[in-house]
Amino acid sequence: MQQMLQAGASARDRLRLAAANKWNVPVEQVKAENSMLIHEASGRKATYGEVAEAAAQIKLDKEPDLK
């Protein structure tokens, strides 16, 4: 179960980073909720599928901590 939680957290961070790169905004400003990536300041939104290919190419410096 721990491995699945870690995989989900890693995927979420990669998706957020891919959206941040696409929109040229800090990753800290991108939220992931309800299968959407949201940058509230600009009103931009994207589905996970829209950035999945870019997210798959991202290598994180370290795996995220589980919440």
Summary of the structure (lengths in Angstrom):
residues: 67
radius of gyration: 11.5
end to end distance: 13.9
largest distance: 36.4
contacts: 164
relative contact order: 0.23
helix: 51%
strand: 18%
